[in-house]
Amino acid sequence: MRVSYAKAKSDIVAKKDGSYRPREKNAYAAAPAPVPMETIAAPQRVAAPDATAPPSNILFAQNLPADCTAAALSMLFTVHVGFKEVRMIPGKPGIAFIEFDEETRASTAMHALNGFRLTPTDAMALTYAKR
């Protein structure tokens, strides 16, 4: 392991030992210019769970990135107790079914991960699967 040493004393150390002298401001250390509000993207809205769908032990995931795999979703959902499996839809990228052993555990996972951002632009939308 290599250790890199500083080329100059920090201001705090110099103030403690009495050798502090104010320095010029570095041009790169200046604060960035404020960003106009028009250029900031509005947060992506995630669909609320379907109120008409009754609770189910299977969750329906939408708005997944095209390169999302079953293994990636499995790693995300294995944290929740009762997780069984992830089933991707082969002909339709961006859609998956996540199965749990009980409805209550599926509900817990849905409330915890609904709106979870898999990429900066894609937020996962979870609803109960229709029976």
VOLO-775449 format. One record per atom (N, C-alpha, C): residue in three letters; x, y, z. Coordinates in steps of 0.02 Angstrom, whole numbers, plus 50000, padded with zeros to 5 digits. Example, Ala and Ser with C-alpha at 12.3 -4.5 7.8 and 13.67 -1.06 7.14 Angstrom:
// residues 2
Ala506604971650390/Ala506154977550390/Ala506604983550390/Ser506424988850354/Ser506844994750357/Ser506455000250394/
END
This chain:
// residues 131
Met500424994150000/Met500005000050000/Met500445006250000/Arg500275011049958/Arg500665017149953/Arg500325022749993/Val500725026850022/Val500475032450060/Val500685038750023/Ser500215043150010/Ser500355049549978/Ser500335055050030/Tyr500835059250029/Tyr500865064750077/Tyr500655071250043/Ala500375075750081/Ala500155082150054/Ala500765086450038/Lys500685090749987/Lys501235095149967/Lys501275101250011/Ala500725103150043/Ala500715108950086/Ala500285107450147/Lys500385111450199/Lys499975110650259/Lys499275112950246/Ser498805109750278/Ser498115112050273/Ser498035118350315/Asp497515122150301/Asp497395128350338/Asp497295127050412/Ile496965121650429/Ile496825120150500/Ile497475118750537/Val497915114750507/Val498555113150539/Val498975119450545/Ala498985123550493/Ala499375129750495/Ala499115134550549/Lys498455134750558/Lys498175139050611/Lys498365136650680/Lys498395130050688/Lys498585127250754/Lys499315128650771/Asp499765128050721/Asp500475129050738/Asp500695136350729/Gly500235140850708/Gly500385147950705/Gly500695150350640/Ser500755146150589/Ser501075148250526/Ser500565149650471/Tyr499945151150489/Tyr499415152150440/Tyr499485158850405/Arg499435158750338/Arg499405164850297/Arg498845163850246/Pro498395168550239/Pro497855167850190/Pro498135166950120/Arg497815162550082/Arg498035161250013/Arg497515163849964/Glu497715164049900/Glu497245165849847/Glu496745160249838/Lys496165162149816/Lys495665157049800/Lys495855153749735/Asn495785147149733/Asn495925143249673/Asn495335144049626/Ala495465145049562/Ala494925145949513/Ala494495139749508/Tyr494785133949517/Tyr494415127649512/Tyr493995126349575/Ala494165129349630/Ala493805128149692/Ala493205132649699/Ala493105137149651/Ala492535141749655/Ala491885137649649/Ala491375140149680/Ala490725136649678/Ala490455136649607/Pro490135131149588/Pro489855130849520/Pro489265135649513/Ala489155137749451/Ala488605142349438/Ala487945138849451/Pro487445142449476/Pro486805139249489/Pro486485136949424/Val486125131449428/Val485795128549369/Val485095131449365/Pro484895133849306/Pro484215136549299/Pro483695131049311/Met483135132749340/Met482615127949356/Met482325124549293/Glu482355127949236/Glu482075125049175/Glu482465118949151/Thr483115118649168/Thr483525113149144/Thr483495107049190/Ile483235107849249/Ile483185102249295/Ile482585097949276/Ala482705091449268/Ala482165086949248/Ala481695085949307/Ala481055085549293/Ala480565084249344/Ala480635077049367/Pro480535075549430/Pro480585068649453/Pro480075064349418/Gln480285058249404/Gln479845053649368/Gln479315051149415/Arg478695051349393/Arg478135048949433/Arg478075041449424/Val477975038049479/Val477875030849478/Val477145029449490/Ala476875024949450/Ala476175023249457/Ala476035020349526/Ala475495022749557/Ala475305020149622/Ala475035013049613/Pro475075008949664/Pro474795002149658/Pro474065002449638/Asp473864997749597/Asp473174997449573/Asp472714996149632/Ala472295001049647/Ala471855000549705/Ala471314995249695/Thr471154993649632/Thr470634988849619/Thr470894981649622/Ala471544980749615/Ala471824973949617/Ala471864971649690/Pro471604965749704/Pro471644963249773/Pro472364961149789/Pro472554961349852/Pro473234959149869/Pro473374952049845/Ser473974950949824/Ser474174944549797/Ser474884942949821/Asn475074936649817/Asn475754934849836/Asn476234935749776/Ile475984937949719/Ile476394939149660/Ile476374946549644/Leu476964949549635/Leu477004956649617/Leu477144957249542/Phe476884962349511/Phe476984963849441/Phe477444969949437/Ala478034969149408/Ala478524974549403/Ala478524977349332/Gln478484983949327/Gln478484987349263/Gln479034992649263/Asn479154995449204/Asn479635000849195/Asn480344998649212/Leu480504992449197/Leu481184989949208/Leu481614991749148/Pro482264992849157/Pro482694994249100/Pro482734988049054/Ala482874989248991/Ala482894983748942/Ala483434978548959/Asp483974980748991/Asp484524976049007/Asp484464973049077/Cys483894973849110/Cys483784971049176/Cys483694963449170/Thr484014959749214/Thr483984952449212/Thr483614949749274/Ala483424943449270/Ala483104940249326/Ala483574939749385/Ala484224938749372/Ala484714938349426/Ala484774944949463/Ala484754950449427/Ala484794957049459/Ala484184958349503/Leu483604956549478/Leu482994957449519/Leu482994952749579/Ser483244946649569/Ser483274941849625/Ser483714944549681/Met484284947549664/Met484714950449715/Met484364956049753/Leu483944959749718/Leu483594965349749/Leu483044962849797/Phe482704957449778/Phe482134955049818/Phe482324949649869/Thr482914946549865/Thr483094941449914/Thr483164944249985/Val483234950749991/Val483274953850056/Val482624953050094/His482074952550059/His481414952050090/His481234944750104/Val480984943550163/Val480804936850186/Val480234934250143/Gly480264927850126/Gly479724924750089/Gly479804924950014/Phe480344927849989/Phe480454928349916/Phe480544921349887/Lys480204919949830/Lys480264913449798/Lys480654913949732/Glu480374917749683/Glu480694918049618/Glu480494924149579/Val480884925549526/Val480744930849478/Val480624927649410/Arg480094929649377/Arg479954927149309/Arg479934933149262/Met480394933149214/Met480404938349163/Met479964936249105/Ile479684941049070/Ile479274939649011/Ile479734940048951/Pro479854934348915/Pro480344934348861/Pro480204939248805/Gly479584939948783/Gly479434944248726/Gly479354951648743/Lys479314953248808/Lys479194960148828/Lys479714962348879/Pro480224965948856/Pro480704968548905/Pro480384973848949/Gly480614974149010/Gly480354979149057/Gly479794976849100/Ile479624970349096/Ile479074967549136/Ile479304961149170/Ala479104960249233/Ala479284954149270/Ala478764952749323/Phe478734946449344/Phe478314944449400/Phe478774942049456/Ile478634944149517/Ile479034942149575/Ile478564938649623/Glu478744932449640/Glu478304928349682/Glu478564927849753/Phe478104928249801/Phe478244927449872/Phe477804921849899/Asp477974919349959/Asp477584913949986/Asp476924916250019/Glu476884922550040/Glu476274925150071/Glu476124932150045/Glu475484934050048/Glu475274940650027/Glu475574946250069/Thr475614945050135/Thr475874950250179/Thr476604951750165/Arg476994946650149/Arg477704947750133/Arg477784951150066/Ala477344949550018/Ala477354953049954/Ala477184960349963/Ser476704961750007/Ser476504968650021/Ser477084972650051/Thr477434969550098/Thr478014972750129/Thr478534974550077/Ala478694969850033/Ala479194971049981/Ala478954976349932/Met478314976349916/Met478044981249869/Met478104988349898/His477924989149960/His477964995749990/His478684998049998/Ala479144993450008/Ala479854995250016/Ala480184996949950/Leu480004993549896/Leu480364994249833/Leu479984997749777/Asn479354999649788/Asn478985003149736/Asn479315009949725/Gly479505011349663/Gly479845017649648/Gly480595017249653/Phe480865011349668/Phe481595010449673/Phe481915011749605/Arg482425015949603/Arg482755017749541/Arg483295012549524/Leu483175008849471/Leu483665003949446/Leu484205007449405/Thr484015012749371/Thr484485017049335/Thr484265024249351/Pro484665029149334/Pro484445036049348/Pro483795038049315/Thr483605034649260/Thr482995036449225/Thr482425031649234/Asp482565025549259/Asp482045020449265/Asp481895018849338/Ala481285020549359/Ala481055018949426/Ala480555013249420/Met480675007849457/Met480265001949454/Met479565003349484/Ala479055001249449/Ala478365001949473/Ala478094995049490/Leu477884994049552/Leu477634987649575/Leu476884988049589/Thr476524982949568/Thr475814982249583/Thr475684974949598/Tyr475094973449626/Tyr474914966449636/Tyr474714963549568/Ala474924957449556/Ala474734953949494/Ala474004952049497/Lys473674952549440/Lys472964950549438/Lys472944942949434/Arg472434940149467/Arg472384932849469/Arg471974930349412/
END
